[in-house]
C-alpha cells in the first residue's frame, strides 16, 4: 500500500507539473507522501503532527492569494523594485512596438503547431500575378544593369516606366491611385526586380517601405493623405525618409536634429511653427527626393503649445524647396549607383501642419517609427536577400554543370558540391521564411521580433552564399563586365546587412532583448506590475511564472530523454516538430534562468543574448521550412531540402544553447541547466554528407528542383550575356551528355584521338561513334559552353573609363 502511494505521488507530481500545474503538482505529491508516511507509522508521533502542520500551512500560504501576497509577493516586490532598471519612454515604446505572433509560441515551451500549420498564407491575387507577369517582366527587360553601373544613374525611360506603372505606389490603396498590393505581392515584385538590378530594386523599395507613404497611411491626417498619397503613387512626388545621423544610427532615439516650437513668418504671415536644424546621412533617394520625411527631437521651451517642454521624437514631411534645406549631394555606397546622400538644414521654419498626424502627431514619432519598421524588415530586405540567393542558385547550378575540369563538371567535385549544398539549402530555407513572414504581415501582424529575425538572418545567409558562389565561379565572378552578374550583387551585399538596423545590434540586442519581454508570457506583466506597485497583478504573474519554469524544466528533461510528445504530423515532419518542441521548452527554461541569474546585466551580456537570438531565430527558420513542406503537401522531391534545413537548424540551436550554458557566470545554475537541457549530452550533428550531396546535386544539370528553387526571379533570353547564355548552354550541354560519354569511352579505348579538341564532334561522327544528330548536339553544346564561360575584356581606352 505504501509503495503504491509513493508511486502514485510521483506520478501525480510529474503529470501535473508536465501539464503546467505547479501548485497542484507539489501539493498533491506531498499530500500523498504524507498519507504514505502515516500508514507506515504504527502510531501518530509528534513528528508526523509537525510535518502535517507545516504541510497545511504551506498549502494555505501558497493556495490562498491574499495570504500569499501578504507573506511572500508583496515582500518580494519590495525587494525587486530597487533592482529593476529604469525603463525610458523610448525603451518602453520600442519594446511595446508591433505585435507578437509565432515567436510567442516558440517562447512558450509548448508551441501550438496546428496554429502554424493551419495558418493560411495569402496567395497572390489575379491582379497581382498579372502585374508580375506584365509590368514587372517588362521592367526587367528594359533594364541593363551593366549600363546602369557605368552611367551611375537609372536611365530616364526606366524612371518613366516606374512612374507610369505605379511601382512607387504598391502599398498605397487604390482609392488614392496606388496598387494596393499585399505584402506577399510587394515582396514578389522586389524579389524579381532585385534579381535583375539592385539599384532599380533599391529605388522602388524605399517609397514602399518605411517612409512617407507608410507613415501617412497609419498616422496621417485626412488632408495629408488626400494631398500626398495620390502624388506619391503616381511618382509626381519622390519621397525619402531622413532618420540616420552621424551620432544616431541604430540608436535613433538619440537624434541631435532639433525642432524648436517658435513664432515665425511663413508665406507672409506670422504663425507658431517649428524651427529645425538637422544633419542626416545615408538617406536613400535623398538626392532626387521632392518630399522628405524627417525625424527629429521636438522641444517647446517657451510653452507655446502647453506646459511640456520636451515633446519627444516627431516626424514631419518637408518639401524639398523649403528655404534652408541643403540636399542633392550623393554618397557612394560600395559603388552601387542608387540615389543616396546627406541632408542638412539650418533654421528651417515650417508650420505645425507639416507634422505627420498634425498636432496629434507631435511627440509620437518614435512610436510611429518602431511600429512601421516591420515593413522594411519583413518585406523589402528579405525579398532582396531571396533574390540574391535564387540568382546564385540559378547561376552556380548552371555554371557547375557546364564548366569542366579534369574531364568532369566541377559540380561533381565534393568541395564544390559542399558549397552548392549550402546554396540550395539556404535557397529553400530563406524563401520559406520570406513567405511565412509576409503571410504574417498580410494577416494584420506587425511582427517586431520575427521581422528582426527575417532581416538579420536572411541577409547574413545571403552574404555567406554569395561568398560560396564567388568561390565556385572563381575568375568568372571576379572579372567585371556585362557577363558577370554575380560581382555586382556581391558588392551590394553589405548594404542590406547594414540598413534597417545593423545585424550585430539586431542579433545581440533586439531579437532576444525585445523578444524576452514581449514574447515571454509573464515577464512583461511582472515588470509593469512592479512599476505600478500592483501587488495583485505581480502575485498572479509571479506564481504563474514559477509554474511555467517548473513545467519547462520537466518538459526539457523528459523530451531530451526521448519521451515522445504528440505533434500534428507523421514521418520526418513529425520527427522535426517533436525536436523543435523539445528545444522550445529548453529555450524557455534557459531564458528564465538567464533572466533570473543575470537580471538587468543581461542586456550588457551581448554574447549570451546573441546566442539566445540564434536559438530563437533558427527555431523560426525551421518552423518556416516545415510550414513550406506542409503547405506543398509534403512532396518527396522536397524532403532532402526539408531534412537538410531542419538538421542544420537543430544543430545550430543546440550549439547556441550550449554556448549560453557554458558561459553563464552562475556555474551552479549552468550545471543544473546542463542536466535538464542536455541530460544525454549534446548529440546532434549537422546534416550528414550523404544528405548534403543529395541537396547539392539537386540543382545540377538543369533539374526540376533548380527551377522550383528559383521560380521568383527574372530569367533573360538565351542570347543575353550572363545568365541568359548560361541557361542556353546548360540546356545544350545536358542534351549532349550521352554523346559526350560515347566520345570519352572511345578515347579511353584508344579508338578516337582527344586532340584536336575543336574537331572532336566531327571526327567522332565520321568514325561512326556518334550519329549525325548526336554530333550536331555535341558541337552546339561545345560552342555554347565556350561562349558561356568566357569573361569580359576591354580595350585599354575603354578600361580606363569603367566605373563601379
Secondary structure, 3 states (H helix, E strand, C coil): CHHHHHHHHHHHHHHHHHCCCHHHHHHHHHHHHHHHHHHHCCCCCHHHHHHHHHHHHHHHHHHCHHHHHHHHHHHHHHHHHCCCCCCCHHHHHHHHCCECCHHHHHHHCCCCHHHHHHCCCCCCCHHHHHHHHHHHHHHHHHCCHHHHHHHCCCCHHHHHHHHHCCHHHCCCCHHHCCCCCCHHHHHHHHHHHHHHCHHHHHHHHHHCCCCHHHHHHHHCCHHHHHHHHHHHHHCCCCEEEECCECCECCCHHHCCCEEEEEEEEECCEEEEEEEEEEEEEEEECHHHCCEEEEEEEEECCCCCCCCCCEEEEEEEEEECCCCCEEECCCCCCCCCCCCEEEEEEEEEEEEHHHECCHHHHCCCHHHHHHHHHHHHHHHHHHHHHHHHHHHHHHHHHHHHHHCEECCEEHHHCHHHHHHHHHHHHHHHHHHHHHHHHHHHHHCCCCEHHHHHHHHHHHHHHHHHHHHHHHHHHCHHHHCCCCCCCHHHHHHHHHHHHHCCCCHHHHHHHHHHHHHHHHCCCCHHHHHHHHHCCCHHHHHHHHHHHHHHHHHHHHHHHHHHCCCCCCCCCCHHHHHHHHHHHHHHHHHHHHHHHHHHHHHHHHHHCHHHHHHHHHHHHHHHHHHHHHHHHHHCCCCHHHHHHHHHHHHHHHHHHHHHHHHHHHHCCCHHHHHHHHHHHCCCCCCCCCCCHHHHHHHHHCCCCCCHHHHHHCCCCCCCCCCCCCHHHHHHHHHHHHHCHHHHHHHHHHHHHCCCCCCCHHHHHHHHHHCCCCCHHHHHHHHHHHHHHHHHHCCCCCCHHHHCCCCC
